[in-house]
């Protein structure tokens, strides 16, 4: 079979395949001979139909089947032998002059190629690696929250300054209907808090969202609105009071410490504060890592230049999936997925350049760590190795889970690589400063 590639541009080519009669004729004849004893044509007994009539009735369909088998096999082998790094899958080109009656048949497939490009992980940049510290006020506030959480609620009839109020925030226009529990100290403006003083269960208090909290992002937690909506949100919301509770704070004693952290792990208020600080800063470190990963990703996508076979991919997107896309839908889908595709190629290049491979041991170790963390969250702080290994084995027998966990392992390795190579500048900040930096405020 004659196979050649015709270059369209740096990332798009056409594979041209010429199938001669000799490459399919024998198999077609074999299939026709097998068909003869079973063929039925009006006027002839079954099995006694002349061969030329069998060929006339079934020959073209058999030829199409056999030629397609030859083409599919040859195309796959050619792509493998040429080590073509494809994006998408080959698309057959329509030739209006094509005829299945021809002896030699020419097939053309358009392909999109992954681009060749240079990747510099150590390029100069303005990326910041944040180190977030928990300040004294945050720690003190957390101590009080713990005392409240494990304290004894005392139902009240009238709201006073130190009480917690549960109820429902509503705003019909924005579709807000959210149950929340708040303390009056959460509000930025004392005048807002004063609106609640003296109110009773069933009363409705109307407040405005603009400047309601020190950080507008608290609206996401309290009202369950999206991040895009919270900035400058200026609407009235009604809060219907459903319960009012004072709290008898839990005593900071060994019983509480053991309940929180296990027997003997914390033995004093100072140790409690140290533990709170450690736990908070571990969580902050994860958020800082996520931002670093996002910032380096955006930088690399913006500054690593290469062409994609965009027009090919838009045509290919119209053919994949259960629902066929229109050209306009494929265009929109490509625009949505282009950034992700670019990073997928950058990620592969980065891993290859750094000789990083994902092994089964990497996957097993990551899964074991995740399982232990999940069990600890549910109070199983000291499971046996046999218990953990059994769960890990079950998880890794699920192909979907293996794919998901593999992606997470790759993410961890990429983060470590970025930390080593990306030349980010380290900056120590408070959590509020980090939030402001993250959202451009």
C-alpha positions as CSV (number, residue, x, y, z in Angstrom):
1,X,0.0,0.0,0.0
2,X,1.3,3.5,-0.9
3,X,1.0,5.8,2.1
4,X,2.3,9.4,2.2
5,X,1.8,12.5,4.2
6,X,1.0,15.9,2.7
7,X,1.8,18.9,4.9
8,X,-0.8,21.6,5.3
9,X,1.0,23.6,8.0
10,X,3.2,22.9,11.0
11,X,0.5,21.1,12.9
12,X,-1.9,19.8,10.3
13,X,-1.3,17.2,7.6
14,X,-3.2,14.8,5.3
15,X,-2.4,11.1,5.2
16,X,-3.0,9.8,1.6
17,X,-3.5,6.0,1.3
18,X,-3.8,4.2,-2.0
19,X,-5.3,0.7,-1.7
20,X,-4.7,-1.5,-4.8
21,X,-6.9,-4.3,-6.0
22,X,-4.3,-6.9,-4.8
23,X,-4.7,-5.8,-1.2
24,X,-8.4,-6.7,-0.8
25,X,-9.3,-8.9,-3.8
26,X,-8.4,-12.2,-2.2
27,X,-10.4,-11.6,0.9
28,X,-13.4,-10.3,-1.1
29,X,-13.4,-13.5,-3.2
30,X,-13.1,-15.6,-0.1
31,X,-16.1,-13.9,1.5
32,X,-18.1,-14.3,-1.8
33,X,-17.3,-18.1,-1.9
34,X,-18.4,-18.4,1.7
35,X,-21.6,-16.6,0.8
36,X,-22.6,-18.8,-2.2
37,X,-24.1,-21.7,-0.2
38,X,-26.3,-19.3,1.7
39,X,-27.2,-16.9,-1.1
40,X,-30.9,-16.6,-2.1
41,X,-31.9,-15.1,-5.5
42,X,-35.4,-15.4,-7.0
43,X,-35.5,-18.2,-9.5
44,X,-32.7,-20.2,-8.1
45,X,-32.5,-22.8,-5.4
46,X,-30.6,-21.9,-2.2
47,X,-26.9,-22.7,-2.8
48,X,-27.3,-23.0,-6.6
49,X,-27.1,-19.2,-7.4
50,X,-24.4,-18.5,-10.0
51,X,-21.3,-16.8,-8.7
52,X,-21.7,-13.7,-11.0
53,X,-25.2,-13.1,-9.5
54,X,-23.8,-13.5,-5.9
55,X,-21.1,-11.1,-6.8
56,X,-23.6,-8.6,-8.2
57,X,-25.8,-8.9,-5.1
58,X,-23.3,-8.9,-2.3
59,X,-19.9,-8.0,-3.9
60,X,-20.0,-4.3,-3.4
61,X,-21.0,-4.5,0.3
62,X,-18.3,-7.1,0.9
63,X,-15.7,-5.0,-0.9
64,X,-16.6,-1.9,1.2
65,X,-16.2,-4.0,4.5
66,X,-12.9,-5.6,3.5
67,X,-11.4,-2.4,2.2
68,X,-12.3,-0.5,5.3
69,X,-10.7,-3.2,7.4
70,X,-7.5,-2.9,5.3
71,X,-7.5,0.9,5.6
72,X,-8.2,1.0,9.4
73,X,-5.4,-1.5,10.1
74,X,-2.9,0.2,7.8
75,X,-3.7,3.6,9.2
76,X,-3.2,2.5,12.8
77,X,0.1,0.8,12.0
78,X,1.3,3.8,10.0
79,X,0.6,6.3,12.8
80,X,2.4,3.9,15.2
81,X,5.4,3.3,13.0
82,X,5.8,7.1,12.3
83,X,5.3,7.8,16.0
84,X,2.9,10.6,15.2
85,X,1.7,12.5,18.3
86,X,-1.9,13.3,17.3
87,X,-4.4,15.6,18.8
88,X,-7.8,14.2,18.2
89,X,-8.3,11.3,15.8
90,X,-7.9,11.2,12.0
91,X,-10.8,12.7,10.1
92,X,-11.7,11.2,6.7
93,X,-11.8,13.8,3.9
94,X,-14.7,13.7,1.5
95,X,-13.7,13.2,-2.1
96,X,-16.7,13.8,-4.4
97,X,-15.0,11.9,-7.2
98,X,-14.5,8.8,-5.1
99,X,-16.1,5.6,-6.4
100,X,-16.2,2.2,-4.9
101,X,-16.3,0.8,-8.4
102,X,-12.7,1.9,-9.0
103,X,-10.0,-0.8,-8.8
104,X,-7.5,1.3,-6.9
105,X,-9.0,3.4,-4.1
106,X,-7.5,6.6,-2.6
107,X,-8.4,7.6,1.0
108,X,-7.4,10.8,2.6
109,X,-7.3,11.5,6.4
110,X,-6.7,14.9,7.9
111,X,-4.7,14.8,11.2
112,X,-3.8,17.3,13.8
113,X,-0.3,17.1,15.3
114,X,0.9,18.0,18.8
115,X,3.2,21.0,18.3
116,X,6.9,21.0,19.0
117,X,7.9,23.8,21.4
118,X,10.5,24.9,24.0
119,X,9.5,25.1,27.7
120,X,11.4,27.2,30.1
121,X,10.2,26.5,33.7
122,X,12.9,28.9,35.1
123,X,11.8,32.0,33.0
124,X,11.8,35.3,34.8
125,X,8.4,36.1,36.3
126,X,6.6,38.1,39.0
127,X,5.0,35.0,40.7
128,X,4.8,35.1,44.5
129,X,4.9,32.0,46.7
130,X,2.9,33.0,49.8
131,X,3.6,31.8,53.3
132,X,0.5,32.5,55.4
133,X,0.7,32.9,59.1
134,X,-2.1,32.7,61.7
135,X,-2.0,35.8,63.8
136,X,-2.9,36.0,67.5
137,X,-6.4,37.4,67.0
138,X,-7.3,34.5,64.6
139,X,-6.0,32.0,67.2
140,X,-7.9,33.6,70.1
141,X,-11.1,33.7,68.0
142,X,-10.7,30.0,67.2
143,X,-10.3,29.2,71.0
144,X,-13.6,31.0,71.6
145,X,-15.2,29.2,68.7
146,X,-14.1,25.9,70.1
147,X,-15.5,26.8,73.6
148,X,-18.8,27.8,71.9
149,X,-18.9,24.7,69.8
150,X,-18.5,22.4,72.7
151,X,-20.3,24.6,75.2
152,X,-23.9,24.3,76.3
153,X,-26.5,26.3,74.3
154,X,-28.9,28.2,76.4
155,X,-32.1,29.2,74.6
156,X,-33.1,32.9,74.8
157,X,-36.1,34.9,74.0
158,X,-34.6,38.2,73.1
159,X,-31.4,39.0,71.2
160,X,-28.5,40.4,73.1
161,X,-25.0,41.3,71.8
162,X,-23.2,38.0,72.7
163,X,-25.9,35.6,71.5
164,X,-26.0,33.4,68.4
165,X,-28.9,33.8,66.0
166,X,-30.2,31.1,63.6
167,X,-32.5,31.9,60.8
168,X,-33.0,32.3,57.1
169,X,-31.7,35.0,54.7
170,X,-34.0,35.7,51.8
171,X,-34.0,37.8,48.7
172,X,-36.5,36.8,46.0
173,X,-34.8,38.7,43.1
174,X,-31.4,37.0,43.7
175,X,-33.0,33.6,44.6
176,X,-31.4,33.7,48.1
177,X,-33.0,31.4,50.6
178,X,-30.3,30.3,52.9
179,X,-30.3,29.1,56.5
180,X,-27.4,30.5,58.6
181,X,-26.2,30.9,62.2
182,X,-24.5,34.2,62.9
183,X,-23.1,36.1,65.9
184,X,-23.5,39.9,65.9
185,X,-19.7,40.3,66.0
186,X,-19.5,39.1,62.4
187,X,-20.9,42.3,61.1
188,X,-18.5,45.1,60.1
189,X,-20.8,47.9,61.1
190,X,-22.1,48.1,64.7
191,X,-25.2,49.8,63.4
192,X,-26.1,46.6,61.5
193,X,-25.6,44.5,64.7
194,X,-27.7,46.9,66.7
195,X,-30.7,46.2,64.4
196,X,-30.9,42.7,66.0
197,X,-30.7,43.8,69.6
198,X,-34.1,43.2,71.3
199,X,-35.6,41.2,68.5
200,X,-37.5,38.0,69.1
201,X,-38.0,34.6,67.3
202,X,-40.2,35.3,64.3
203,X,-39.0,38.9,63.8
204,X,-37.6,39.9,60.4
205,X,-34.5,42.1,60.2
206,X,-33.6,43.8,56.9
207,X,-30.0,44.5,56.2
208,X,-27.9,45.6,53.2
209,X,-25.1,43.4,51.8
210,X,-22.8,46.3,50.8
211,X,-19.9,46.4,53.4
212,X,-21.8,43.9,55.6
213,X,-18.6,42.1,56.5
214,X,-14.9,42.9,56.8
215,X,-14.3,40.6,53.8
216,X,-17.0,40.5,51.1
217,X,-16.1,36.8,50.5
218,X,-17.9,36.0,53.7
219,X,-21.1,36.5,51.7
220,X,-20.2,33.3,49.9
221,X,-20.5,31.3,53.1
222,X,-23.4,33.2,54.7
223,X,-25.6,33.8,51.7
224,X,-24.3,31.0,49.4
225,X,-23.8,33.4,46.5
226,X,-21.0,32.9,43.9
227,X,-17.6,34.6,44.1
228,X,-18.5,36.6,41.0
229,X,-21.5,38.1,42.7
230,X,-20.0,39.1,46.1
231,X,-17.8,42.1,44.9
232,X,-19.9,45.2,45.4
233,X,-23.1,43.3,46.0
234,X,-25.6,45.9,47.1
235,X,-29.0,44.4,47.9
236,X,-31.3,44.2,50.8
237,X,-31.8,40.8,52.4
238,X,-34.4,39.8,55.0
239,X,-33.3,37.7,58.0
240,X,-36.1,35.8,59.7
241,X,-35.0,34.9,63.3
242,X,-35.8,31.2,64.1
243,X,-33.7,30.5,67.2
244,X,-31.8,32.6,69.7
245,X,-29.1,31.0,71.9
246,X,-26.6,32.1,74.4
247,X,-23.7,29.8,75.2
248,X,-22.2,28.5,78.4
249,X,-18.6,28.3,77.2
250,X,-16.9,24.9,77.5
251,X,-14.2,24.8,80.1
252,X,-10.6,24.6,78.7
253,X,-9.7,21.4,80.6
254,X,-8.0,18.1,79.8
255,X,-11.3,16.5,79.0
256,X,-11.9,19.0,76.2
257,X,-8.3,18.7,74.9
258,X,-8.5,15.0,74.7
259,X,-11.8,15.1,73.0
260,X,-10.3,17.5,70.3
261,X,-6.9,15.9,69.7
262,X,-6.8,12.5,71.4
263,X,-5.6,11.5,74.9
264,X,-2.5,13.3,76.1
265,X,-1.7,15.2,72.8
266,X,-2.5,18.6,74.2
267,X,-2.2,19.4,77.9
268,X,-2.6,23.3,78.3
269,X,-4.0,26.4,76.8
270,X,-0.6,27.3,75.3
271,X,-0.4,23.8,73.6
272,X,-3.9,24.3,72.3
273,X,-3.0,27.6,70.7
274,X,0.1,26.0,69.2
275,X,-2.0,23.2,67.8
276,X,-4.5,25.6,66.4
277,X,-1.7,27.6,64.8
278,X,-0.2,24.5,63.2
279,X,-3.5,23.2,61.9
280,X,-4.5,26.6,60.5
281,X,-1.1,27.2,58.8
282,X,-1.2,23.7,57.3
283,X,-4.6,24.5,55.7
284,X,-3.2,27.9,54.6
285,X,-0.2,26.2,53.0
286,X,-2.6,24.1,50.9
287,X,-4.4,27.2,49.7
288,X,-1.0,28.9,49.0
289,X,0.1,25.9,47.0
290,X,-3.1,26.0,45.0
291,X,-2.5,29.6,44.2
292,X,1.1,29.0,43.2
293,X,0.0,26.2,40.9
294,X,-2.6,28.4,39.3
295,X,-0.2,31.3,38.9
296,X,2.6,29.3,37.4
297,X,0.1,27.5,35.1
298,X,-1.3,30.8,33.8
299,X,2.2,32.2,33.4
300,X,3.4,29.2,31.3
301,X,0.2,29.1,29.2
302,X,0.6,32.9,28.5
303,X,4.4,32.7,27.8
304,X,4.9,29.4,26.1
305,X,4.1,30.0,22.5
306,X,3.1,27.3,20.1
307,X,0.4,26.7,17.4
308,X,-2.4,24.3,17.8
309,X,-4.3,22.7,14.8
310,X,-7.3,24.8,15.7
311,X,-9.3,24.4,12.6
312,X,-8.8,20.7,12.6
313,X,-9.8,20.4,16.2
314,X,-13.0,22.4,15.6
315,X,-14.0,20.0,12.8
316,X,-13.0,17.0,15.0
317,X,-15.1,18.3,17.9
318,X,-18.2,18.1,15.6
319,X,-17.7,14.4,15.2
320,X,-17.1,13.1,18.7
321,X,-19.5,12.5,21.5
322,X,-23.1,11.2,21.5
323,X,-24.4,14.6,20.4
324,X,-23.0,15.9,17.3
325,X,-22.0,19.6,17.5
326,X,-22.8,22.3,15.0
327,X,-19.8,24.4,13.7
328,X,-20.8,27.2,16.1
329,X,-21.1,24.8,19.1
330,X,-17.7,23.2,18.2
331,X,-16.1,26.7,18.0
332,X,-17.5,27.6,21.5
333,X,-16.3,24.2,22.9
334,X,-12.8,24.8,21.4
335,X,-12.6,28.2,23.0
336,X,-13.6,26.7,26.4
337,X,-11.1,23.8,26.2
338,X,-8.1,25.5,24.5
339,X,-6.4,26.7,27.7
340,X,-6.7,23.2,29.2
341,X,-5.3,21.6,26.1
342,X,-2.4,24.0,26.1
343,X,-1.6,23.2,29.7
344,X,-2.0,19.4,29.1
345,X,0.8,19.7,26.4
346,X,2.9,21.9,28.7
347,X,2.5,19.4,31.6
348,X,3.6,16.5,29.4
349,X,6.6,18.5,28.2
350,X,7.6,19.4,31.8
351,X,7.3,15.9,33.0
352,X,9.4,14.6,30.1
353,X,12.0,17.3,30.5
354,X,12.4,16.5,34.1
355,X,12.3,12.7,33.6
356,X,9.4,12.4,36.0
357,X,7.3,9.2,35.7
358,X,4.3,8.1,37.6
359,X,4.8,4.6,39.0
360,X,2.4,2.2,40.6
361,X,4.2,2.6,43.8
362,X,3.6,6.4,43.6
363,X,-0.1,5.8,43.1
364,X,-0.3,3.2,45.9
365,X,1.6,5.5,48.3
366,X,-0.6,8.5,47.5
367,X,-3.8,6.4,47.9
368,X,-2.6,5.0,51.2
369,X,-2.0,8.5,52.5
370,X,-5.4,9.7,51.4
371,X,-7.2,6.7,52.9
372,X,-5.4,7.3,56.3
373,X,-6.4,11.0,56.2
374,X,-10.0,10.2,55.4
375,X,-10.2,7.6,58.2
376,X,-8.7,10.1,60.7
377,X,-11.4,12.6,59.8
378,X,-13.9,10.0,61.0
379,X,-12.1,9.2,64.2
380,X,-10.1,6.2,63.1
381,X,-6.7,7.6,64.0
382,X,-4.8,4.3,64.3
383,X,-6.1,1.8,61.7
384,X,-4.1,-1.4,61.1
385,X,-1.9,-1.8,58.0
386,X,-4.1,-4.7,56.9
387,X,-7.3,-2.5,57.1
388,X,-5.7,0.2,55.0
389,X,-4.2,-2.1,52.5
390,X,-7.6,-3.8,52.0
391,X,-9.2,-0.4,51.2
392,X,-6.4,0.7,49.0
393,X,-6.6,-2.6,47.0
394,X,-10.4,-2.1,46.5
395,X,-9.9,1.6,45.4
396,X,-7.1,0.7,42.9
397,X,-9.3,-2.0,41.3
398,X,-11.6,0.7,40.0
399,X,-10.3,2.1,36.8
400,X,-12.1,5.4,37.2
401,X,-10.6,5.9,40.7
402,X,-7.2,5.0,39.3
403,X,-7.5,7.7,36.6
404,X,-8.7,10.3,39.2
405,X,-5.9,9.5,41.7
406,X,-3.3,9.4,38.9
407,X,-4.3,12.9,37.9
408,X,-3.8,14.0,41.6
409,X,-0.4,12.3,41.7
410,X,0.6,14.2,38.6
411,X,-0.6,17.4,40.2
412,X,1.5,16.8,43.2
413,X,4.6,16.2,41.2
414,X,3.9,19.2,39.0
415,X,3.5,21.4,42.1
416,X,6.8,20.1,43.5
417,X,8.5,20.8,40.2
418,X,7.1,24.3,40.0
419,X,8.3,25.0,43.6
420,X,11.8,23.9,42.6
421,X,12.0,25.6,39.1
422,X,9.6,28.5,38.9
423,X,11.8,31.2,40.6
424,X,8.8,32.4,42.6
425,X,9.4,35.1,45.2
426,X,8.5,34.1,48.8
427,X,6.3,36.5,50.8
428,X,5.0,36.1,54.3
429,X,1.4,37.4,54.8
430,X,-1.6,37.2,57.0
431,X,-4.6,35.2,55.8
432,X,-6.5,38.5,55.1
433,X,-3.6,39.8,53.0
434,X,-3.5,36.5,51.1
435,X,-7.2,36.7,50.4
436,X,-6.8,40.3,49.1
437,X,-3.8,39.2,46.9
438,X,-5.7,36.2,45.6
439,X,-8.8,38.2,44.5
440,X,-7.1,41.4,43.4
441,X,-8.4,43.5,46.2
